[in-house]
């Protein structure tokens, strides 16, 4: 018996029950008028007959609102809306993306789910949208240490290949030691782009750790303390001063991007960053196992629609 043998991964009715228990803990809610008690279930309703399904397909989890007379399911207003894939396959995909430390490619997903590559690619982007927390509260605080570093990956569209990282996409990541990560794609890694992100996302009471980059030379005036290691002089650890935590995050990120995804356009980089941030911020070391991670991701599907027009 494996994790993927659970009923919600194979039984569409159970899949709807599972999602409803998470998104509607107090019972169904009409997405059109917000009614919570004036609705009733529609049983035995089927879709129109087709060549593939001569008897139609049963519509599980269908309700009708007595207040506004609209029909709805738990899919509406979520990343699942208007999708032709069964909810069972959505739940399998969410679990696979949450359980794969370095990600899972759309090609692999399309082979596992037995759907088209285009459907799998779009499905993965929708799940990444659900993983994006959108959290704005400052990281760290009194007694916390936050490490900041920048890295370079891929190639900017139209940029000629040169020595160094000027032709690559710049990424800045903030990691609380023993806590969460938050990553940003910036045009170029320079003080004018990076420091506003650092000031807006890190609590002033935090201890800041960086390398010797000139980007952070004025950071000491914004935080409780600012220490740095000088990599150019082969200094990587000085007591409690290091950036090994954020570099460990980059190690996982780059192994996933180069080994699993292999290519990512600049246009979609922020979605992949959200995926790696999510898994890192909800890791086993913080008491979050695969099942709980999938539960958290499923909680993030509400109010997030992604159409083909947007990710193109």
N, C-alpha and C positions, 0 to 999 in steps of 0.2 A: 504494500500500500504506500503510495507516494503522496506528496502534498497535492499534486495535480489530479488526484483521484477524488478530491472533495466534490460533493454534489453540485455546487454552484459553478464548477468548471465544465459540467457536461449536461446538466438539466436546465433548460431555459427558465422554467418556472421557479426553480430554486435560485437561479442567478438573479431574477427580479426580486425575490424575497430577501436575498442577501444585500443587494444594493439598497432596497427600500429600508431595511433595518438600520443602515448607516446614514443615508441621506434624509430619511423621514423617521427619526427615532420616536416621535410623538404621533405618528400616523401621517397619511397622505396629505399633501398641500397642493392646492390648485396653482399652477404656475402663472395662470392668467389673472385671477382675481385675488389670490392669496387665501381663499377659504380653506379652513382646516377641518370642518365638521359637516359640511354640506356636500357630500359626494357619495357615490356608490360604485361598487365594482361591476364591470361588464364581463360576464363569463361566456365562453364559447364563441367569441367574435373571431372571425377569420378574415384574412386578406382576400383580394380577388383571385380567382383561379388563374393559373398561368401554365405554360408548357412544362416548366420545371416542377411546379406544384399544382397539379390539376384540382386538388381540393382546397387550395389556399393554405396559408400558414396561420396557426393560432396566434392571436395577439395576447401575449401574457402581460399581466400587470396593468391592464387597461381600466381606467376609471372615468366616470362622468361627473362633472360638477353640477349640482342642482342650482347653484347661484348664477353662474354665467353660461351654463349649458354646454361647456366645452369638454372635449375628451382629452385625457392626458395620461402619460405614464411617467415613471421616475426618470426616464431618459431626457425629458424636456428641460431645457435650460442648463444642460450639462454638455460635456464633450461627446456624449453618446448620441446627441440629438441628430436626426436625419441620417444616421449611419445604417447601412444595410447589413452590417455584420451582426451576428447574434451576440447577445450580451455575454454569453458563456466565453466567446472568443476574446471579447474585451477584457474580461476578468483574467483569462489566461495570459494575455499580453501584459497587463498591468503587473501581474505577479512576476513574470519573466523579466521585465525591465527593472523591477525593484530588487529582484534576487541576484541579478547579474552585476557583480561589482564594477566591471569595466564596460557595461552596456551590452546590448544585443542589436545586431544590425537589422535593417529592414528586410534584407534578403533572407536572413535566417528566420525572421519572424514570418515572412510570407511562406517559407517552406514548412514551418511548424504549424501555422494556422490554416494552411492550404487555401490562401486567398491570393489575389494578385499582388505584385510588388508595389503597385501604386497605392492600393488600399493599405498595405502594411506600412508604407512610408508615411502616409497621412495619419494613420492610427498612432504611430510612434510620436509624431509631432504633437498630436492632441494630448497624449499622455504626458509629454514634457511640459505642456502648458499647465496641466493639472499639478505637476510637481513644483512649478514655480510658486514660491511662497508669497512673493510681493511684500515681504516683511520690511517695515521701515524703521522699526525701533533700533536705537543704537546698540551695537554689540559691545560686550565686555562690561566694564564698570569697575568699581572699587575692588582692588585685589585681583583683578583679571589681567591677563597678558594677551595682547592681540598681535599676531604677526602679519605683516603685509609684504607682499613681493609681487613682481610682475614677471610674466613669461611671454613667449612668442610662439605662435603656431600657425600652420597653414601658409597661405599666400593671399595677400590682398588682391582683389580683382584689378587686372591691368597693370599691376606694379611690376617693374622689371626686377629680376633676381639680382641682388647685390650682396656683398659681404656684410655680415651682421644681421640684424633683424628688421631693417627698415622696410623690407618688402613683405613682412609677415604681419599677421593680426596680433594686436597687443591685448593681453588679458591681465587684469589686476585682481588679486584674490586676498581677502581678509579672513583670517582664521583665528578663532579664540582657542587658546590651548585647552584641550579637553572639552571643546565645545563645537560650535557650528562654523560653517564656511559660507562666504558670500562673494561671488565673483562678478566681474564687470568687463565687458568688451569696450575698450577705448580706442579712439582714432590713433593716437600715438601715446607712448608711455613718457610723458613729460609732466613737470610739476603742475602746470595749469590744468591738466586733465585729471591727474591722479589725486592731488591733495584735496580738492573739493569732495571727492568720493570718500576719502579717508576721514575727513572732518565730519561729514554728514552721517557716516555709518558706524563710527566708533565713539563710545562714551568718553568724555574728557577725563574721567577718573581712571581710565585704563593705562597700563604700561604698554608702550608701543615698542615692537621689535622689528627692525628692518636690516637690510644690508647697507653698504656704504654709499648707495646711489644718491646723487645730488638731489633727486626728486624730494627726498625727505629731510633735507638739511635744516629746514625751519620747523620741523614737526614738534620739537621739544616745547615750543611755546603753546601748543594746543592740547597737550596731554600731561598726565601726572609725571611721566618720565619717557624718555626716548633713548634706547640703547641700540647699537648696531654692531654687526660683525664686518670685518674687512676681508671680503673674499679675495680681493686682488693680492692680498698678502698671505693667502692660504689660511686665513683664520675663519673657522666655521662654528666653533663653540668657545665661549668664554664664560665659564660658570653657568649661569642661567640665561645667558644671552646667546640666542641663536635663532635661525629661521627654518629649522629642520621640519617643523610641523607643516608650514605652508608648502615647503618643497616636497614633503611627502604627499600632500594633496596633488601637486602638479605631476608627481610621478604616476599616480593612479589616472589622472586626467589624460596625460599624454599617452599612456599605454592603451587606454580606451580609444582615444581619437585616432591614433596611428595603427593600432593592432586590430581594432574591431570596426570602427567607422571608416578609417583610411582617408576619407576626404570630407571636408565640411566647408561650405561656402561661407563667406563673411556674413551674408544675410541671415543665416540660421545659427551662427555661433552662440548667440545668447540663449537659445533653446537648449543646446547641449550643455552649456555652463549650468543652467538651471537643473538639468538632470544630475550632473555630477555633484553639485552643491547639495541636492536633495538626499542622495544616497550617503554622502559624507556626513551630513548633519543629522541623519537618522541611521547611524551605524550601530553595530553590535556593542561597541565599547561604551555607547551611551544607553545601553539597555533596550535597543530596538532590533528585533529579529525580522526575518523576511516577511512573515505574516503581518506583523504590526506596521512595517514599512508600507506594505500594499494597502493596509487599512487607511493609513495617513494619506497616501496618494489618492485613494478612492474618495476620501473626504474633500479633496481639492478639486473635484470635477465640477462642482456647483458654480453656476454663473460664468462658465468659461466656454464660449463657442468659438470654434476655429473653422473657417471655411477654406475651400481650396484657393479662393482668391487671395487670402492673406498670406499663406506660407509660400506662394509661388515665387 
